[in-house]
Amino acid sequence: MEFFDFHHHKKNISCGIYNLDWKGIPADSPYSIGIHPKDIEVNDLENQFNWLESNITENCFAIGECGLDSFVEIDQKIQGDVFLRQITISNEVKKPVIIHCVRKFYEVISFKKFAKQPMIIHGFNKKQSIAEDLLKNNFYLSFGNAVLYNLSLQNTLKITPLDKIFLETDNEDFNIEELYRKVSEIKEISLENLNKQILENLETIKNG
């Protein structure tokens, strides 16, 4: 059984979404493309958006990762403008948005009203109250390896509906199957049915 890796940084994985870094070249497998807050070049934004828009090919699954990060030195207003512009692009090309968010969840929620496509928070590892607010606003949550050891996050996963979940390795070096097995145990669902549900979730966000 193959397990879909929703957000990863390894170019040769066909069953997943490869995160294309700034100035990267699209892969032959599904990928996402976006301008990460840490990569924003204030004096070169038009070139960055030219790169983004010219590399949205048939294999492009999503726009991102993009979003807001309180630890990045780029001005928050500029981060917001760049994020909004990528949401607009996702609306135009009809592709979901993969979101990077660090301590800016309520600000990210405020951008939801501009989005016509599904929005997914990648690498979610925050407290249950934040998860609940995101879910109320129809976000999807993608969980990574923190689920393997973080008991609080395991409890958050329990209350997250199966039709709002994705699983990912991000840039961690571990086998995605281990994560699927842990989640199937937490959610009390067979590995086969968990895998089937996540593939159904993928189809849902792909079709907007």
C-alpha positions as CSV (number, residue, x, y, z in Angstrom):
1,M,0.0,0.0,0.0
2,E,1.3,3.5,-0.9
3,F,0.8,6.3,1.6
4,F,0.4,9.8,0.3
5,D,2.8,12.4,1.8
6,F,0.9,15.7,1.7
7,H,3.9,18.0,2.1
8,H,7.5,16.9,1.6
9,H,10.9,18.1,0.5
10,K,12.2,15.0,-1.3
11,K,12.1,15.4,-5.1
12,N,11.7,11.8,-6.1
13,I,8.6,10.8,-4.2
14,S,5.7,10.3,-6.6
15,C,3.0,9.6,-4.0
16,G,2.9,13.0,-2.4
17,I,3.2,16.8,-2.9
18,Y,6.8,18.1,-3.3
19,N,7.3,21.6,-1.9
20,L,9.1,23.5,-4.6
21,D,11.5,26.0,-3.0
22,W,12.0,29.6,-4.3
23,K,13.9,29.5,-7.6
24,G,13.3,25.7,-7.9
25,I,12.4,23.8,-11.0
26,P,9.1,21.9,-11.1
27,A,9.3,18.1,-10.5
28,D,7.7,15.5,-12.7
29,S,5.6,14.4,-9.8
30,P,2.9,16.5,-8.0
31,Y,4.3,19.7,-6.4
32,S,3.2,22.9,-4.7
33,I,4.7,26.3,-5.5
34,G,4.6,29.4,-3.5
35,I,6.6,32.2,-1.8
36,H,7.3,31.3,1.8
37,P,7.4,34.3,4.2
38,K,11.1,33.7,4.8
39,D,11.9,34.0,1.1
40,I,10.1,37.3,0.4
41,E,12.4,39.6,-1.4
42,V,10.8,43.0,-0.9
43,N,12.7,44.6,-3.8
44,D,12.2,41.7,-6.2
45,L,8.6,40.7,-5.7
46,E,7.6,41.0,-9.3
47,N,10.3,38.5,-10.3
48,Q,9.2,36.2,-7.5
49,F,5.6,36.3,-8.7
50,N,6.8,35.8,-12.4
51,W,8.7,32.7,-11.3
52,L,5.6,31.4,-9.4
53,E,3.1,32.0,-12.1
54,S,5.3,30.8,-15.0
55,N,5.9,27.5,-13.1
56,I,2.3,26.5,-12.5
57,T,2.2,23.4,-14.8
58,E,-0.1,20.4,-15.1
59,N,1.8,18.7,-12.2
60,C,1.2,21.7,-9.9
61,F,-1.2,20.5,-7.2
62,A,-1.4,23.5,-4.9
63,I,-0.2,27.1,-4.3
64,G,2.2,27.3,-1.3
65,E,3.6,26.9,1.1
66,C,2.8,30.5,1.8
67,G,1.4,32.4,4.8
68,L,2.4,34.4,7.8
69,D,5.3,33.9,10.3
70,S,5.8,36.1,13.4
71,F,9.5,35.1,13.6
72,V,10.4,36.2,10.1
73,E,11.9,39.7,9.9
74,I,9.8,40.8,6.8
75,D,7.2,43.4,7.8
76,Q,3.9,41.7,8.7
77,K,2.0,44.0,6.3
78,I,4.2,42.9,3.4
79,Q,3.8,39.3,4.4
80,G,0.0,39.8,4.4
81,D,0.1,41.4,0.9
82,V,2.2,38.6,-0.5
83,F,-0.1,36.0,1.1
84,L,-3.2,37.6,-0.2
85,R,-1.8,37.8,-3.7
86,Q,-1.1,34.1,-3.7
87,I,-4.6,33.4,-2.5
88,T,-5.8,35.4,-5.5
89,I,-3.6,33.3,-7.8
90,S,-5.0,30.1,-6.3
91,N,-8.5,31.4,-7.0
92,E,-7.6,32.1,-10.6
93,V,-5.9,28.7,-11.3
94,K,-8.4,26.8,-9.1
95,K,-5.8,25.1,-6.9
96,P,-5.8,24.7,-3.0
97,V,-3.5,26.7,-0.8
98,I,-0.9,25.1,1.5
99,I,-0.3,27.4,4.4
100,H,2.8,28.0,6.6
101,C,1.8,29.7,9.8
102,V,3.8,30.5,12.9
103,R,2.0,32.3,15.7
104,K,-0.4,34.0,13.3
105,F,-3.3,31.6,13.2
106,Y,-6.1,34.2,13.8
107,E,-4.6,36.5,11.2
108,V,-4.6,33.6,8.8
109,I,-8.2,32.9,9.6
110,S,-9.0,36.5,8.7
111,F,-7.7,35.8,5.1
112,K,-10.1,32.9,4.6
113,K,-12.8,35.2,3.4
114,F,-10.7,35.9,0.3
115,A,-10.2,32.3,-0.7
116,K,-12.4,30.4,-3.1
117,Q,-10.3,27.3,-2.9
118,P,-9.6,24.9,0.0
119,M,-6.9,26.0,2.6
120,I,-4.7,23.5,4.4
121,I,-2.5,24.3,7.4
122,H,0.6,22.2,7.0
123,G,2.6,20.8,9.9
124,F,-0.1,21.6,12.4
125,N,1.1,21.0,16.0
126,K,-0.7,23.6,18.1
127,K,-3.2,23.4,20.9
128,Q,-6.7,22.0,20.5
129,S,-8.5,25.4,20.8
130,I,-6.6,26.7,17.7
131,A,-7.5,23.5,15.8
132,E,-11.1,23.9,16.8
133,D,-11.2,27.5,15.5
134,L,-9.5,26.5,12.2
135,L,-11.9,23.7,11.7
136,K,-14.9,26.0,12.4
137,N,-13.6,28.1,9.6
138,N,-13.3,25.1,7.2
139,F,-9.5,24.7,7.2
140,Y,-7.9,21.3,6.7
141,L,-5.1,20.3,9.0
142,S,-2.0,18.3,7.9
143,F,-0.2,16.6,10.7
144,G,3.5,15.5,10.8
145,N,5.8,13.5,13.0
146,A,5.0,15.4,16.2
147,V,1.9,13.1,16.4
148,L,4.2,10.2,17.1
149,Y,5.2,11.5,20.5
150,N,3.1,14.6,21.4
151,L,0.2,13.5,23.6
152,S,-1.6,16.8,23.5
153,L,-1.4,16.8,19.7
154,Q,-2.7,13.2,19.7
155,N,-5.8,14.4,21.6
156,T,-6.2,17.2,19.0
157,L,-6.1,14.7,16.3
158,K,-8.9,12.7,18.0
159,I,-11.3,15.6,17.7
160,T,-10.3,16.4,14.1
161,P,-12.8,14.9,11.6
162,L,-11.3,12.4,9.3
163,D,-12.4,14.3,6.3
164,K,-10.3,17.3,7.4
165,I,-7.0,15.4,7.8
166,F,-3.8,15.1,5.8
167,L,-0.4,13.5,6.9
168,E,3.1,14.7,5.9
169,T,6.8,14.2,6.6
170,D,7.7,17.9,5.8
171,N,11.5,18.0,6.0
172,E,11.8,15.3,8.7
173,D,13.5,12.0,7.9
174,F,11.1,9.3,8.8
175,N,8.8,6.8,7.1
176,I,5.3,8.2,6.4
177,E,3.9,4.7,7.0
178,E,4.8,5.0,10.7
179,L,2.7,8.1,10.9
180,Y,-0.3,6.5,9.1
181,R,-0.1,3.6,11.5
182,K,-0.1,5.8,14.6
183,V,-3.0,7.9,13.3
184,S,-5.0,4.7,12.4
185,E,-4.5,3.6,16.0
186,I,-5.5,7.1,17.5
187,K,-8.6,7.4,15.2
188,E,-9.5,3.7,15.7
189,I,-9.8,3.1,12.0
190,S,-8.0,0.5,9.8
191,L,-4.9,1.5,7.9
192,E,-6.7,0.8,4.7
193,N,-9.7,3.0,5.5
194,L,-7.5,5.8,6.7
195,N,-5.5,5.7,3.5
196,K,-8.8,5.6,1.5
197,Q,-10.2,8.6,3.4
198,I,-7.0,10.7,2.8
199,L,-7.2,9.9,-0.9
200,E,-10.8,11.0,-0.9
201,N,-9.8,14.2,0.9
202,L,-7.3,14.9,-1.8
203,E,-9.9,14.5,-4.5
204,T,-12.2,16.9,-2.5
205,I,-9.6,19.7,-2.3
206,K,-8.4,19.1,-5.9
207,N,-12.0,19.7,-7.1
208,G,-12.3,22.9,-5.0
